[in-house]
């Protein structure tokens, strides 16, 4: 039926193809029944009509960089590979927006916007490959969210297809909109459980004039956490404020030969804006770090040196799997947000949990907005280590909630964080989903619908 409706050339069905589409960047894997590669909104309308009529699950997929299993077809069904819908349809500098299809790559969009002196600020670590549609579906952000916010803050309008197979125009092309329910914002972070995004109108802003970066070294992770809280308490808003612990530093140096200082923790602090203002603020930041027990602070305005530092920071995730022995980094409790003032307490607690279970944990992330990442290093062939890791995850998230935090700051829920969602939110989310997706075909089994252990459908053998 799909072949007759949208064409055989848009369909993949070999076992090898289906197997490869069963992954995203999470720990999970499941086989889809078929993969469809739509070229237009009309294609998607037809696929959703068929899926709705026959109650077939349908899962939208961008670049497959999701870390929590959002694009894994846990119930089988149709994978919609959105990569071919990759047109930048309109750039309106004078109106501060652009219109793009969901398959547009974040990095490619910013290369094009840079020609006009503008950019789309959210900066996920997978920015060289992730798609705008995937960013919207997970409300992605990154290291510059402290100053510029997350994807949701830039979505002005969307086109989307909902069951039983109808396209809607949502939102507007204006910077302000007070016209009823903002349904376009509801789709941000919905992880494909409500509808399929076919076009996005997103706000863009001018590029900053200059950037400068300070690198502060600490003898304890707790002092580095205090440094973060003290910088923010001083009223300074960096454009990025990142933390890396010793495990992450050593992994990056070993894997990438970056030459980061081999201390217990470092902060990488970026300021952007006018050059004179940056220099003044960087000097203030350096003084605050020293008062927070930093053993050394250096700063640079050299583009090559800054690029090298950010290369090291972005290389943490892949580098951790080369830390040593048979241990690899797995995406479990890898994304949480706590109040900024609670960062010292959080990182100290994570270290204590690591010691309690004898499990190596790397801690890093966007400390300036309270968004931390932990990567658990285990032998993926050991059932005992998986069980122990699940206990570690549970304790980490209990600490996060005790500190007034939340389980995901930017990666989303999918499967991997579903058991720790705030229970009070689940009932309302289920009611919204039932209203928009009565047959439960849109990415079923994710977020509030996932039940049981997350150590399931593992990609590891």
C-alpha positions as CSV (number, residue, x, y, z in Angstrom):
1,X,0.0,0.0,0.0
2,X,2.9,2.4,0.8
3,X,4.6,1.7,-2.5
4,X,1.4,2.4,-4.4
5,X,0.8,5.6,-2.5
6,X,4.2,7.3,-2.4
7,X,6.4,5.3,-4.7
8,X,8.8,2.3,-4.3
9,X,11.9,4.5,-4.5
10,X,11.1,6.1,-1.2
11,X,10.8,2.8,0.8
12,X,13.6,0.7,2.4
13,X,12.8,-2.8,3.5
14,X,15.9,-5.1,3.4
15,X,16.9,-6.7,6.7
16,X,20.2,-4.8,6.7
17,X,18.5,-1.5,6.2
18,X,15.9,-2.1,8.8
19,X,18.5,-3.2,11.3
20,X,20.5,0.0,10.8
21,X,17.4,2.1,11.4
22,X,16.8,0.4,14.7
23,X,19.4,2.5,16.4
24,X,19.8,6.0,17.6
25,X,22.7,7.2,19.8
26,X,21.1,5.6,22.9
27,X,21.7,2.2,24.5
28,X,18.5,0.8,22.8
29,X,17.7,-1.0,19.6
30,X,14.5,-2.4,18.0
31,X,13.6,-3.3,14.4
32,X,11.1,-1.3,12.4
33,X,8.8,-3.0,9.9
34,X,9.7,-0.5,7.1
35,X,11.5,2.7,6.5
36,X,9.9,5.5,4.4
37,X,12.0,8.5,3.1
38,X,9.4,11.2,2.4
39,X,10.3,14.1,0.0
40,X,7.3,16.4,0.9
41,X,4.6,17.2,3.3
42,X,2.2,15.4,1.0
43,X,4.1,12.2,1.3
44,X,3.9,12.4,5.1
45,X,0.1,13.1,5.0
46,X,-0.4,9.9,3.0
47,X,1.8,7.8,5.3
48,X,0.0,9.1,8.4
49,X,-3.3,8.3,6.8
50,X,-2.3,4.7,6.2
51,X,-0.7,4.4,9.6
52,X,-3.8,5.7,11.3
53,X,-6.2,3.5,9.3
54,X,-4.3,0.4,10.2
55,X,-3.1,1.4,13.7
56,X,0.6,1.1,12.7
57,X,3.2,2.9,14.8
58,X,5.0,5.7,13.1
59,X,8.4,7.2,14.3
60,X,10.0,10.3,12.9
61,X,13.8,10.2,12.7
62,X,16.2,13.0,12.0
63,X,19.9,12.2,12.2
64,X,19.6,9.5,14.8
65,X,21.7,11.5,17.4
66,X,19.1,11.2,20.2
67,X,20.6,9.8,23.4
68,X,17.5,8.5,25.1
69,X,15.9,6.2,22.5
70,X,13.5,8.7,21.0
71,X,14.0,7.3,17.4
72,X,14.1,3.6,18.4
73,X,11.0,1.9,17.0
74,X,10.3,0.0,20.3
75,X,6.9,-1.1,19.0
76,X,8.0,-1.7,15.4
77,X,6.1,0.1,12.6
78,X,7.2,2.8,10.2
79,X,10.3,4.8,10.5
80,X,10.0,8.2,8.7
81,X,13.5,9.2,7.7
82,X,13.3,12.9,7.3
83,X,16.8,13.5,5.9
84,X,15.6,14.2,2.4
85,X,13.4,17.1,3.5
86,X,16.4,19.4,3.9
87,X,15.7,22.7,2.1
88,X,16.4,26.1,3.6
89,X,13.2,27.6,2.2
90,X,13.5,31.2,3.2
91,X,15.9,33.6,5.1
92,X,14.4,36.9,6.1
93,X,17.1,38.8,7.9
94,X,15.0,42.0,8.1
95,X,12.3,40.0,10.0
96,X,14.7,37.9,12.1
97,X,13.5,34.5,10.9
98,X,14.1,31.7,8.5
99,X,11.9,28.8,7.3
100,X,13.4,25.4,7.0
101,X,12.4,21.8,6.4
102,X,13.0,19.4,9.3
103,X,15.9,17.6,7.7
104,X,18.2,20.7,7.5
105,X,21.4,20.1,9.4
106,X,22.0,22.6,12.3
107,X,25.6,23.3,11.3
108,X,24.8,23.8,7.6
109,X,22.0,26.3,8.5
110,X,24.4,28.3,10.6
111,X,27.0,28.3,7.8
112,X,24.4,29.8,5.5
113,X,23.2,32.3,8.1
114,X,26.7,33.4,8.8
115,X,26.9,34.9,5.3
116,X,24.4,37.5,6.6
117,X,26.0,37.9,10.0
118,X,23.3,36.0,11.8
119,X,22.9,32.6,13.6
120,X,20.5,30.2,15.2
121,X,21.9,30.1,18.8
122,X,21.0,26.7,20.3
123,X,24.3,24.7,20.1
124,X,23.9,21.0,20.7
125,X,27.1,18.9,20.8
126,X,25.9,17.0,17.8
127,X,25.4,20.2,15.8
128,X,27.5,19.1,12.9
129,X,25.1,16.4,12.1
130,X,21.8,16.8,14.0
131,X,18.7,18.1,12.2
132,X,16.4,21.1,13.0
133,X,13.4,18.8,13.2
134,X,15.1,16.6,15.8
135,X,16.2,19.6,17.8
136,X,12.6,20.8,17.9
137,X,11.3,17.4,18.8
138,X,13.6,17.2,21.8
139,X,13.9,20.9,22.7
140,X,17.6,20.6,22.2
141,X,20.1,23.2,23.4
142,X,23.7,23.0,24.4
143,X,26.6,25.0,25.9
144,X,25.2,28.5,25.0
145,X,21.8,28.0,26.5
146,X,22.9,30.0,29.6
147,X,22.8,33.2,27.5
148,X,20.7,32.3,24.5
149,X,18.2,29.7,25.7
150,X,16.9,26.5,24.1
151,X,15.2,25.6,20.8
152,X,11.8,26.3,22.2
153,X,12.8,30.0,22.6
154,X,13.3,30.3,18.9
155,X,10.3,28.5,17.4
156,X,7.9,31.0,15.9
157,X,5.8,28.7,13.8
158,X,5.5,25.1,12.5
159,X,3.8,23.1,9.9
160,X,2.9,19.6,11.2
161,X,0.9,16.6,10.2
162,X,-1.4,15.0,12.8
163,X,-3.5,11.8,12.8
164,X,-5.7,10.9,11.0
165,X,-3.5,12.6,8.3
166,X,-4.0,16.3,8.1
167,X,-1.5,19.1,7.9
168,X,-1.8,22.3,10.0
169,X,0.0,25.6,10.0
170,X,0.8,26.6,13.6
171,X,2.1,29.8,15.0
172,X,3.3,32.7,12.8
173,X,6.3,34.5,11.3
174,X,6.1,37.3,13.8
175,X,8.4,37.8,16.9
176,X,5.4,38.3,19.1
177,X,2.2,36.1,19.2
178,X,-0.6,36.3,21.8
179,X,-3.2,34.6,19.7
180,X,-4.6,31.7,21.7
181,X,-3.0,28.4,22.5
182,X,0.6,28.2,21.2
183,X,0.3,24.7,19.8
184,X,3.6,25.1,18.0
185,X,5.3,25.3,21.4
186,X,3.5,22.2,22.6
187,X,5.2,20.2,19.8
188,X,8.6,21.4,21.0
189,X,9.9,18.5,23.2
190,X,7.1,16.2,22.2
191,X,9.5,13.7,20.7
192,X,7.2,12.8,17.8
193,X,4.5,11.6,20.1
194,X,1.9,14.1,18.8
195,X,2.6,14.9,15.2
196,X,5.2,15.1,12.4
197,X,7.0,18.4,11.8
198,X,7.2,19.3,8.1
199,X,8.4,22.9,8.3
200,X,9.8,25.3,10.9
201,X,9.9,29.1,11.2
202,X,12.7,29.9,13.6
203,X,14.0,33.1,15.0
204,X,17.6,34.1,14.2
205,X,19.8,36.8,15.8
206,X,23.0,38.7,14.9
207,X,26.3,37.0,15.5
208,X,28.4,38.5,18.4
209,X,31.3,40.7,17.5
210,X,33.9,38.8,19.5
211,X,34.5,35.8,21.8
212,X,37.0,35.2,24.6
213,X,37.5,32.1,26.7
214,X,38.9,31.5,30.2
215,X,40.2,28.1,31.4
216,X,40.2,27.6,35.2
217,X,41.8,24.6,36.9
218,X,40.7,23.2,40.2
219,X,42.0,20.6,42.7
220,X,38.5,19.4,43.6
221,X,35.3,19.0,41.6
222,X,33.4,20.6,44.5
223,X,35.5,23.8,44.2
224,X,34.8,23.9,40.5
225,X,31.1,23.7,41.2
226,X,31.5,26.6,43.7
227,X,33.2,28.6,41.0
228,X,30.2,28.1,38.7
229,X,27.8,29.3,41.4
230,X,30.0,32.3,42.3
231,X,30.3,33.5,38.7
232,X,26.5,33.5,38.2
233,X,26.0,35.0,41.7
234,X,28.2,37.9,40.6
235,X,25.7,38.8,37.9
236,X,27.9,37.8,35.0
237,X,26.2,35.9,32.2
238,X,28.7,34.0,30.1
239,X,27.8,32.7,26.7
240,X,29.0,29.3,27.8
241,X,30.2,27.9,31.2
242,X,31.3,24.2,31.0
243,X,32.6,21.8,33.6
244,X,34.8,18.7,33.1
245,X,36.0,16.3,35.8
246,X,39.2,14.4,35.9
247,X,37.8,11.3,34.2
248,X,36.6,13.4,31.2
249,X,39.9,15.4,31.1
250,X,42.0,12.3,31.0
251,X,39.8,10.6,28.4
252,X,39.9,13.6,26.1
253,X,43.7,14.0,26.5
254,X,44.2,10.3,25.8
255,X,41.9,10.2,22.8
256,X,42.5,13.6,21.2
257,X,45.8,14.8,22.6
258,X,44.3,18.2,23.4
259,X,46.6,18.9,26.3
260,X,44.0,19.9,28.9
261,X,45.5,20.4,32.4
262,X,45.4,17.1,34.3
263,X,43.6,18.3,37.4
264,X,40.5,17.2,39.3
265,X,38.2,19.6,37.3
266,X,38.3,22.4,34.9
267,X,35.9,25.2,33.9
268,X,35.8,26.5,30.4
269,X,34.1,30.0,30.4
270,X,33.2,31.9,27.3
271,X,32.1,35.5,27.0
272,X,30.9,37.1,23.8
273,X,29.9,40.6,22.7
274,X,32.0,43.7,22.3
275,X,35.8,43.3,22.8
276,X,36.3,45.7,25.6
277,X,33.3,44.3,27.6
278,X,34.6,40.8,27.1
279,X,38.1,41.7,28.4
280,X,36.6,43.3,31.5
281,X,34.3,40.4,32.3
282,X,37.0,37.8,31.6
283,X,39.2,39.5,34.2
284,X,36.3,39.5,36.7
285,X,35.7,35.8,36.0
286,X,39.3,35.0,36.6
287,X,39.3,36.7,39.9
288,X,36.1,34.9,41.0
289,X,37.7,31.6,40.0
290,X,40.8,32.3,42.1
291,X,38.6,33.2,45.1
292,X,36.9,29.9,44.5
293,X,40.2,28.1,45.0
294,X,41.2,27.8,41.3
295,X,44.9,26.8,41.2
296,X,45.3,28.4,37.7
297,X,43.3,30.6,35.3
298,X,44.3,31.4,31.7
299,X,42.4,33.1,29.0
300,X,42.6,33.6,25.3
301,X,41.0,35.5,22.4
302,X,42.9,33.4,19.8
303,X,40.3,31.7,17.5
304,X,42.5,28.6,17.0
305,X,43.1,28.2,20.7
306,X,39.4,28.6,21.5
307,X,38.5,26.1,18.8
308,X,40.9,23.6,20.3
309,X,39.3,24.0,23.7
310,X,35.8,23.5,22.4
311,X,37.0,20.6,20.3
312,X,38.1,18.9,23.5
313,X,34.9,19.7,25.3
314,X,32.7,18.4,22.5
315,X,34.9,15.3,22.3
316,X,34.1,14.1,25.9
317,X,31.3,11.7,24.9
318,X,33.2,9.6,22.3
319,X,36.5,9.9,24.3
320,X,35.1,8.3,27.4
321,X,34.7,5.0,25.7
322,X,38.4,5.0,25.1
323,X,39.2,5.7,28.8
324,X,40.6,2.3,29.3
325,X,40.2,-1.5,29.5
326,X,36.9,-3.1,28.5
327,X,34.8,-0.2,29.9
328,X,32.6,1.9,27.6
329,X,30.5,5.0,28.1
330,X,26.8,4.3,28.2
331,X,24.0,6.8,28.1
332,X,22.0,6.3,31.2
333,X,21.8,9.1,33.8
334,X,23.5,11.4,31.3
335,X,21.4,14.5,31.4
336,X,19.9,16.4,34.4
337,X,19.3,20.0,35.5
338,X,19.6,21.4,39.0
339,X,19.5,24.9,40.4
340,X,22.8,26.6,39.6
341,X,23.6,27.1,43.3
342,X,23.2,23.3,43.9
343,X,25.9,22.3,41.4
344,X,28.5,21.8,44.1
345,X,26.2,19.5,46.1
346,X,25.2,17.6,42.9
347,X,28.8,16.9,41.8
348,X,29.8,15.9,45.3
349,X,26.9,13.5,45.5
350,X,27.7,11.9,42.1
351,X,31.3,11.2,43.3
352,X,29.9,9.6,46.5
353,X,27.6,7.4,44.4
354,X,30.5,6.4,42.2
355,X,32.6,5.3,45.2
356,X,29.6,3.5,46.8
357,X,29.0,1.2,43.8
358,X,32.6,1.0,42.4
359,X,31.3,2.4,39.1
360,X,33.3,5.0,37.2
361,X,31.3,8.1,36.5
362,X,32.5,11.0,34.3
363,X,30.8,14.3,35.1
364,X,30.7,17.2,32.7
365,X,28.3,19.6,31.1
366,X,26.7,23.0,30.8
367,X,27.2,24.0,34.4
368,X,26.4,27.6,33.8
369,X,22.7,26.8,33.4
370,X,22.7,23.9,35.9
371,X,22.6,21.2,33.1
372,X,25.0,18.4,34.0
373,X,25.9,15.2,32.2
374,X,27.1,12.0,33.8
375,X,28.5,9.1,31.8
376,X,28.6,5.7,33.4
377,X,31.5,3.5,32.3
378,X,30.8,-0.2,32.4
379,X,31.6,-3.5,30.7
380,X,28.6,-3.8,28.4
381,X,28.9,-7.6,28.3
382,X,28.4,-7.9,32.1
383,X,24.9,-8.4,33.3
384,X,26.0,-7.6,36.8
385,X,27.4,-4.2,35.8
386,X,24.2,-3.3,34.0
387,X,22.2,-4.1,37.2
388,X,24.6,-2.1,39.3
389,X,24.5,0.8,36.8
390,X,20.7,0.9,37.0
391,X,21.0,1.3,40.8
392,X,23.5,4.1,40.2
393,X,21.0,5.9,37.9
394,X,18.2,5.6,40.4
395,X,20.4,7.2,43.1
396,X,21.6,9.9,40.8
397,X,18.1,11.0,40.0
398,X,16.9,10.8,43.6
399,X,19.7,13.3,44.4
400,X,18.7,15.5,41.5
401,X,15.1,15.7,42.7
402,X,16.2,16.3,46.3
403,X,18.1,19.3,45.0
404,X,15.1,20.7,43.2
405,X,16.2,19.5,39.8
406,X,14.7,17.6,36.9
407,X,15.8,14.5,34.9
408,X,16.5,16.1,31.6
409,X,17.8,19.5,30.7
410,X,18.2,19.0,27.0
411,X,18.4,15.4,25.8
412,X,14.7,14.6,26.3
413,X,13.0,11.5,27.9
414,X,12.5,8.8,25.3
415,X,12.9,5.5,27.1
416,X,16.1,6.0,29.1
417,X,14.7,8.6,31.5
418,X,11.0,7.6,31.5
419,X,10.8,6.0,35.0
420,X,12.0,9.2,36.6
421,X,9.5,11.6,35.1
422,X,7.5,13.8,37.4
423,X,4.4,11.8,38.1
424,X,2.1,14.9,38.3
425,X,2.9,15.7,34.6
426,X,2.1,12.3,33.3
427,X,-1.7,12.4,33.5
428,X,-2.0,15.7,31.6
429,X,0.5,14.5,29.0
430,X,-1.6,11.3,28.5
431,X,-4.8,13.4,28.1
432,X,-3.1,15.6,25.5
433,X,-1.8,12.6,23.5
434,X,-5.1,10.8,23.6
435,X,-6.8,13.9,22.1
436,X,-4.3,14.4,19.3
437,X,-3.4,10.8,18.7
438,X,-6.5,8.6,19.6
439,X,-5.1,5.4,18.1
440,X,-1.7,5.9,19.8
441,X,0.4,5.5,16.6
442,X,2.8,8.5,17.0
443,X,6.0,7.1,18.5
444,X,4.1,4.9,21.0
445,X,5.8,3.5,24.2
446,X,7.9,6.6,24.8
447,X,8.0,9.1,27.7
448,X,5.0,8.7,30.0
449,X,4.0,5.4,28.2
450,X,7.3,3.5,29.0
451,X,6.9,1.1,31.9
452,X,9.5,-1.0,33.6
453,X,13.2,-1.2,33.5
454,X,15.3,0.8,31.0
455,X,17.8,-2.0,30.8
456,X,16.0,-3.5,27.9
457,X,16.2,-3.8,24.1
458,X,19.9,-3.1,24.5
459,X,22.1,-2.5,21.4
460,X,24.9,-4.4,23.1
461,X,25.4,-8.2,22.8
